[in-house]
Structure formats: C-alpha cells, structure tokens
Amino acid sequence: MCRLSAKNRGESMTPDLPASDQQQVLLSAENVAFARRGKTILSEVSLAIHSREIITLIGPNGAGKTSLIRILLGLAKAGSGRVNAKPGLRIGYVPQRIHVPDVMPLRVYDFLNVTGRYSLPQCQQTLDEVNCGYLLYSAMQTISGGEMQRVLLARALLKKPQLLVLDEPASGMDVIGQQALYETIQAIRDKQGCGILLVSHDLHLVMAATDRVICLNTHICCTGHPDDVTANPEYLKLFGHAIDGLALYSHRHDHEHDLHGNIVASEHCRSCEHNQEPGQEKYNG
C-alpha cells in the first residue's frame, strides 16, 4: 500500500545532491507501482521534485502519466511504494481542461472564487501575472482555449503554491500561444520560487522551458537535462519516428509578440534572423 507521509524522506531518492538541496525536496515518490484490472500501469517509479525546478513528464499515450500525477496529488492510491510530501506543502493544480455549461452565468472573477475567497485586487493582480487581466469580468463561456488555460493557471496561483502541477497546459494552443505560455510558466518559477511539474506532449517547445525531463513508459526510461535525454537511446526508441524532421526548440528569443502574433522587434534580439534586413541575413549557428 502506498503511504503518504508528511515527513519528507527525499534524501534516499537523491543521494547525489548536497544536503542543502535535499532540504528543498517538495514531493518525492519511491518505488511506486500501480495496476488496473491486472494490467501494470506503473512499475517501480521513483522521482523527487525540488523547489525552483521545472520538471517535464513526457511519454507516449498509455505510459501512466495521468495515473502517476493522480498518485502524487493524493487522488489515487498506489499498489505499493511511498509518496512523501514536505510538511504543509501547498499544491496548485491546473487540469488539462474543464467544461463550463453554457447556461451557467459565471464570470472569470466568480470562477476564481469558486473554491476560495479572494479580493478583487488579488484576482486582478494574479490575472495580470499570467497576462490576461482584461478577462476579469468576462463570461467563462466566451473566452478562448488559450485564455482558459491562463485563467486555470491564475486560479492555481491564488493558492500561493509551493508546487505547481500542470497537465498538458498548452493543449489546444497554436505554437505561438504555447511558447508564450511556457515563458509565463518560467517567469512564475523565477518570481515565486515554486517547483513546477509539467505533463506535456509539446516536445518541440517544452525542452526550452525545462530543467529536467522524465521520460515515462510504465517505468522511468530516462531522466536528466533535456539535451541528455533527447540523445538517450530509450528516448529515441519512444519518440524517434515522431521527431523525424522536427527541430526541438532550444534558442530562447527575447522578442515579443503582439496580440495578432506578429513579432515585435526587441533590443535584446537584434541578431535574430527575423530582425535582419533582406539580403543581410547572417548565420548565428
């Protein structure tokens, strides 16, 4: 039976980390296994999530990602193993999607207060932080898919989480929207110092927003820095065909985009290809 302990014993999971870093373990799993109707979903999964760290969990459909997240959040019990949480750990969860009935008169401000009591200035400030402050009084049924994800993110941030868990946060967004959201997530980590666990299929962008990748396929196939993982044989075995001809995003531009998705020139990115005059392009390897 999986035991959820308030006492953090993450040191056994990260023996290669100095003691100062081990004190920052927010949530850890040790040898977690899970089966459904006799089928193995998870086998001997061990991991640790630290503060100020962005971890991305990737894997093919049916790899056990959702089951693992539910176990880490305490929403499901594992067949064996242990999950340890930092005492008093505050977790903010952003689901992949929600459905708001068309007949329900619910504004964004009301939605943010469904599970809490937050002041108008608190809601406005948090929406501003995720770049959708203009939505405060909008009806939930009228906002776009990308705006919905940012509102869900704002709702999670109102809890002042030490750990933020996001399940496919860029689902349904175009590439520009995905990139902008991942940049927002990085800014949140830098500002609040929280740990972030992402579940994502956006291999071409997510690598640029990640400190550590965990590749899951029932068990953990490989884990480490994105550059190391993408060269790992186990990763290539799972995603090799999917990434043929696909360049993984790694160069972090400092330009911005306007509301229509057009590039706005930045002082920090004059050497980028899109800022060169015709005929003056230069290679920047």
C-alpha positions as CSV (number, residue, x, y, z in Angstrom):
1,M,0.0,0.0,0.0
2,C,1.3,3.4,-0.9
3,R,1.9,5.6,2.2
4,L,1.6,9.4,2.1
5,S,3.8,10.9,4.8
6,A,4.0,14.5,5.9
7,K,7.7,13.8,6.8
8,N,9.9,14.3,3.8
9,R,12.4,11.4,3.3
10,G,13.5,12.6,-0.1
11,E,17.2,12.1,0.8
12,S,17.0,8.5,-0.2
13,M,15.8,9.5,-3.7
14,T,18.6,12.0,-4.5
15,P,21.8,10.7,-3.0
16,D,23.9,12.7,-5.4
17,L,22.6,16.1,-4.2
18,P,24.2,18.2,-1.5
19,A,22.3,18.4,1.9
20,S,21.3,22.0,1.2
21,D,19.5,20.9,-2.0
22,Q,17.9,17.9,-0.4
23,Q,16.2,20.2,2.1
24,Q,14.3,21.7,-0.8
25,V,12.6,18.5,-1.9
26,L,8.9,19.3,-2.1
27,L,7.5,15.9,-3.2
28,S,9.0,12.5,-3.8
29,A,7.9,9.1,-4.9
30,E,9.8,5.9,-4.0
31,N,9.2,2.6,-5.9
32,V,5.6,3.5,-6.8
33,A,3.7,0.7,-8.6
34,F,0.1,0.7,-9.8
35,A,-2.0,-1.8,-11.7
36,R,-5.6,-1.8,-13.0
37,R,-7.6,-4.9,-13.8
38,G,-4.4,-6.9,-13.7
39,K,-2.5,-4.6,-16.2
40,T,0.6,-2.9,-15.0
41,I,0.3,0.9,-15.3
42,L,3.3,2.0,-13.2
43,S,6.3,-0.1,-12.2
44,E,8.9,0.9,-9.6
45,V,8.7,4.7,-10.3
46,S,11.0,6.9,-8.2
47,L,11.4,10.7,-8.5
48,A,11.9,13.9,-6.5
49,I,10.7,17.4,-7.2
50,H,12.6,20.3,-5.9
51,S,11.7,24.0,-5.3
52,R,12.7,26.3,-8.2
53,E,12.8,23.4,-10.6
54,I,10.8,22.8,-13.7
55,I,10.3,19.1,-14.4
56,T,8.5,17.9,-17.6
57,L,7.0,14.4,-17.6
58,I,6.8,13.0,-21.1
59,G,5.8,9.7,-22.5
60,P,3.5,8.1,-25.1
61,N,-0.2,7.6,-24.7
62,G,-0.9,4.9,-22.1
63,A,2.5,5.5,-20.4
64,G,1.0,6.1,-17.0
65,K,1.5,9.8,-16.8
66,T,-2.0,10.6,-15.6
67,S,-2.0,7.8,-13.1
68,L,1.3,9.0,-11.7
69,I,0.1,12.6,-11.3
70,R,-3.1,11.4,-9.5
71,I,-1.0,9.3,-7.1
72,L,1.4,12.2,-6.4
73,L,-1.6,14.5,-5.7
74,G,-3.1,12.0,-3.4
75,L,-6.2,11.5,-5.6
76,A,-5.4,7.8,-6.1
77,K,-3.6,5.1,-4.2
78,A,-0.7,3.1,-5.5
79,G,-0.5,-0.6,-5.1
80,S,3.0,-0.3,-3.5
81,G,5.6,2.3,-2.8
82,R,5.6,5.6,-1.0
83,V,4.9,9.3,-1.7
84,N,6.4,11.8,0.7
85,A,5.4,15.5,0.9
86,K,7.1,18.4,2.5
87,P,5.2,19.3,5.7
88,G,2.3,21.7,4.9
89,L,3.1,21.6,1.2
90,R,0.7,23.8,-0.8
91,I,0.0,22.4,-4.3
92,G,-1.7,24.2,-7.2
93,Y,-3.2,22.0,-9.9
94,V,-4.0,23.1,-13.4
95,P,-6.1,20.4,-15.2
96,Q,-5.9,19.8,-18.9
97,R,-9.4,21.2,-19.5
98,I,-12.7,22.0,-17.8
99,H,-16.2,22.4,-19.1
100,V,-18.4,25.3,-18.1
101,P,-22.1,24.8,-19.1
102,D,-23.4,27.5,-21.4
103,V,-26.4,28.1,-19.1
104,M,-24.2,28.9,-16.1
105,P,-23.8,32.7,-15.6
106,L,-20.2,32.6,-14.5
107,R,-17.6,35.4,-14.9
108,V,-13.9,34.8,-14.6
109,Y,-13.9,36.7,-11.3
110,D,-16.6,34.4,-10.0
111,F,-14.8,31.3,-11.2
112,L,-11.6,32.3,-9.4
113,N,-13.6,32.4,-6.2
114,V,-15.4,29.1,-6.6
115,T,-13.0,27.3,-4.2
116,G,-11.8,30.3,-2.2
117,R,-12.4,33.9,-1.1
118,Y,-10.1,36.3,-2.9
119,S,-10.4,40.0,-3.2
120,L,-10.9,41.9,-6.4
121,P,-7.3,43.3,-6.3
122,Q,-5.9,39.8,-5.6
123,C,-7.8,38.4,-8.6
124,Q,-6.8,41.3,-10.9
125,Q,-3.1,41.0,-9.9
126,T,-3.0,37.3,-10.4
127,L,-4.6,37.6,-13.8
128,D,-2.2,40.3,-14.8
129,E,0.7,38.0,-13.8
130,V,-0.5,35.4,-16.4
131,N,-1.1,38.2,-19.0
132,C,-4.9,38.0,-19.1
133,G,-6.0,40.8,-16.7
134,Y,-8.5,42.0,-19.2
135,L,-10.6,38.9,-18.7
136,L,-11.7,39.7,-15.1
137,Y,-15.4,40.3,-15.8
138,S,-15.6,38.2,-19.0
139,A,-18.0,35.3,-19.1
140,M,-16.2,31.9,-18.9
141,Q,-18.1,30.6,-21.9
142,T,-16.8,33.4,-24.1
143,I,-13.0,33.0,-23.6
144,S,-10.7,31.1,-25.9
145,G,-8.9,27.8,-25.1
146,G,-5.6,29.6,-24.5
147,E,-7.3,32.2,-22.3
148,M,-9.0,29.3,-20.4
149,Q,-5.6,27.8,-19.6
150,R,-4.3,31.1,-18.3
151,V,-7.4,31.5,-16.1
152,L,-6.9,28.0,-14.7
153,L,-3.3,28.9,-14.0
154,A,-4.3,32.1,-12.3
155,R,-6.8,30.1,-10.1
156,A,-3.9,27.8,-9.1
157,L,-1.6,30.7,-8.3
158,L,-4.1,32.3,-6.0
159,K,-3.3,29.4,-3.6
160,K,0.3,30.6,-3.4
161,P,1.5,27.1,-4.2
162,Q,4.9,25.8,-3.4
163,L,4.4,23.2,-6.1
164,L,2.5,23.8,-9.3
165,V,1.3,20.8,-11.3
166,L,0.1,21.4,-14.8
167,D,-1.5,18.7,-17.0
168,E,-1.0,19.5,-20.7
169,P,-1.2,23.2,-20.0
170,A,-0.8,24.2,-23.7
171,S,-3.4,21.8,-25.0
172,G,-5.2,23.2,-28.0
173,M,-2.9,26.2,-28.4
174,D,-1.0,27.1,-31.5
175,V,2.8,27.3,-31.5
176,I,2.9,31.0,-30.6
177,G,0.5,30.5,-27.8
178,Q,2.4,27.5,-26.5
179,Q,5.7,29.4,-26.5
180,A,4.1,32.4,-24.7
181,L,2.6,30.1,-22.0
182,Y,5.9,28.3,-21.3
183,E,7.6,31.7,-21.0
184,T,4.9,32.7,-18.5
185,I,5.5,29.5,-16.5
186,Q,9.2,30.2,-16.4
187,A,8.6,33.7,-15.1
188,I,6.3,32.3,-12.4
189,R,9.0,29.9,-11.3
190,D,11.6,32.7,-11.2
191,K,9.4,35.1,-9.3
192,Q,7.8,32.8,-6.8
193,G,10.5,30.1,-6.4
194,C,8.0,27.3,-6.6
195,G,8.6,23.9,-8.1
196,I,6.8,23.0,-11.3
197,L,5.8,19.6,-12.7
198,L,4.5,19.7,-16.3
199,V,2.9,16.9,-18.3
200,S,3.3,17.7,-21.9
201,H,3.5,16.3,-25.5
202,D,4.9,19.5,-26.9
203,L,8.4,18.1,-27.5
204,H,9.4,20.9,-29.9
205,L,8.9,23.6,-27.4
206,V,8.8,22.1,-23.9
207,M,12.5,21.3,-23.9
208,A,13.3,25.1,-23.8
209,A,11.2,25.6,-20.6
210,T,12.5,22.6,-18.7
211,D,15.3,22.0,-16.2
212,R,14.8,18.2,-16.1
213,V,12.9,15.8,-18.2
214,I,11.4,12.5,-17.0
215,C,10.6,10.1,-19.8
216,L,7.9,7.6,-18.6
217,N,6.6,4.4,-20.2
218,T,5.2,2.5,-17.3
219,H,8.7,2.8,-15.7
220,I,11.1,5.7,-15.9
221,C,13.0,5.1,-19.2
222,C,15.4,8.0,-18.8
223,T,15.7,11.3,-16.9
224,G,18.0,14.3,-16.9
225,H,18.8,17.5,-18.7
226,P,16.8,17.9,-22.0
227,D,20.0,17.8,-24.1
228,D,21.0,14.5,-22.5
229,V,17.5,12.9,-22.6
230,T,17.0,13.7,-26.3
231,A,20.2,11.8,-27.1
232,N,19.2,8.8,-24.9
233,P,18.5,5.6,-26.8
234,E,15.4,4.9,-24.7
235,Y,14.0,8.4,-25.7
236,L,14.8,7.8,-29.3
237,K,13.2,4.4,-29.2
238,L,9.9,6.0,-28.0
239,F,9.9,9.2,-30.0
240,G,12.3,8.7,-32.8
241,H,9.7,8.4,-35.6
242,A,7.7,11.3,-34.1
243,I,10.6,13.7,-34.1
244,D,11.9,12.8,-37.6
245,G,12.2,16.2,-39.3
246,L,11.2,18.1,-36.2
247,A,13.7,20.5,-34.8
248,L,13.4,20.7,-31.0
249,Y,13.1,24.3,-29.9
250,S,16.2,25.4,-27.9
251,H,17.0,29.0,-28.8
252,R,15.3,31.4,-26.4
253,H,14.4,34.6,-28.2
254,D,13.9,37.8,-26.2
255,H,11.5,39.3,-28.7
256,E,7.8,39.7,-28.1
257,H,4.6,39.2,-30.0
258,D,1.6,41.5,-30.4
259,L,-2.0,40.4,-30.0
260,H,-2.1,39.2,-33.6
261,G,1.0,37.0,-33.2
262,N,3.3,39.3,-35.1
263,I,6.9,39.6,-33.9
264,V,7.7,42.9,-32.2
265,A,11.5,43.8,-32.5
266,S,13.4,43.8,-29.3
267,E,16.6,45.5,-28.3
268,H,17.8,42.1,-26.9
269,C,17.5,40.2,-30.1
270,R,18.9,42.3,-33.0
271,S,21.0,39.4,-34.3
272,C,18.0,37.1,-34.8
273,E,17.2,36.2,-38.3
274,H,13.8,37.8,-38.3
275,N,15.4,41.2,-37.5
276,Q,17.8,41.2,-40.4
277,E,17.3,43.4,-43.4
278,P,16.6,41.5,-46.7
279,G,19.8,40.2,-48.1
280,Q,21.6,40.8,-44.8
281,E,20.8,37.5,-43.0
282,K,23.7,36.1,-41.2
283,Y,24.3,32.7,-39.8
284,N,24.5,32.5,-36.0
285,G,25.0,28.8,-35.5
